[in-house]
Amino acid sequence: MKRILVTGGAGFIGSHLCKRLLNEGNMVICLDNLFSSSKDKIIPFLDNPYFEFVRHDVTFPYFAEVDEIYNLACPASPVNYQYDAIQTIKTSVMGAINMLGLAKRVDAKILQASTSEVYGDPEIHPQTEEYWGHVNPIGIRSCYDEGKRCAESLFINYHQQNSVKIKIIRIFNTYGPNMELNDGRVVSNFIIQALKNEDITIYGNGLQSRSFQYVDDLIEAMIRMMKTGDDFTGPVNVGNPIEFTMLELAKIVLELTGSKSKIVNLPLPTDDPTQRQPNIELAKRELNNWEPTVQLKEGLQKTIEYFDQTLKK
Ligand code: UDP
């Protein structure tokens, strides 16, 4: 039985990861300060003797004897990470330092949940891992983008200087059940608006694009990444390369929900990336032929069911 620490374990992705790790017979410590998450999502695990919830902020050191660490802790939706920009950058940077220190001390393998945001508003398309990115270091997204870039640097340096066994994945837009109602990201916003027959808020003209990955595909990639040999550190892109404009997404959500909502256009936030699509050749090669298996309509259907149930509670 492995002892596994998941920082941000009560979050959207963390809760799915904890569930999968428990189902595979591991002992899981879920560390979370519940800033952008809630205990609701981990309630189903609280009576499992192999699950432990610790309310803790990763900007402060934490110690536990563990074999593996998944470092997910950080608010990830633009609304949440811009709410307290200083805390966001501290969470990425000091969280990485504290968790890498722990990994070094107990000789644990550590995986960093990095992000496609390290590419900023990309000038090459699709993005490969070799691309260095195009990030505004003083813009409103920089607390998140630069925090995550600095964390990648820390991971690589702990690996090179201290032989810490690291793994870095760059997660592209991910959606699915367990997103918070007030998350603020596009998929949850559109679905909730459609279910309530409220206006669908497209920022800008809606021609900006994203590639949406269903959460189960991401979890599979994370588990496979942790199992790769010690010489493979990444970074590796993990996402679904099929790209949609926000206008297309809005129309699909309207079709699937049968909603009477109207589409309205609101101002585009500054530094909003124009397009984003992962090149996933490296993931396919190194993660045992991993590729996304859930396509947008199927994943949205499951997410709509989740929000429909949640709104009725
Ligand atoms: N967006 C939108 N309406 C919303 C929320 C987001 O049109 O209610 C747009 C946003 O401007 C961006 C895209 O959807 O172009 C994806 O935004 P999200 O916050 O989900 O994630 P990002 O990829 O920007 O971090």
Boltz pocket constraint, residues with backbone or C-beta under 6 A from the ligand:
constraints:
  - pocket:
      binder: B
      contacts: [[A, 76], [A, 77], [A, 78], [A, 173], [A, 184], [A, 185], [A, 186], [A, 187], [A, 189], [A, 190], [A, 201], [A, 202], [A, 203], [A, 204], [A, 208], [A, 210], [A, 246], [A, 268], [A, 269], [A, 272], [A, 273]]
      max_distance: 6.0
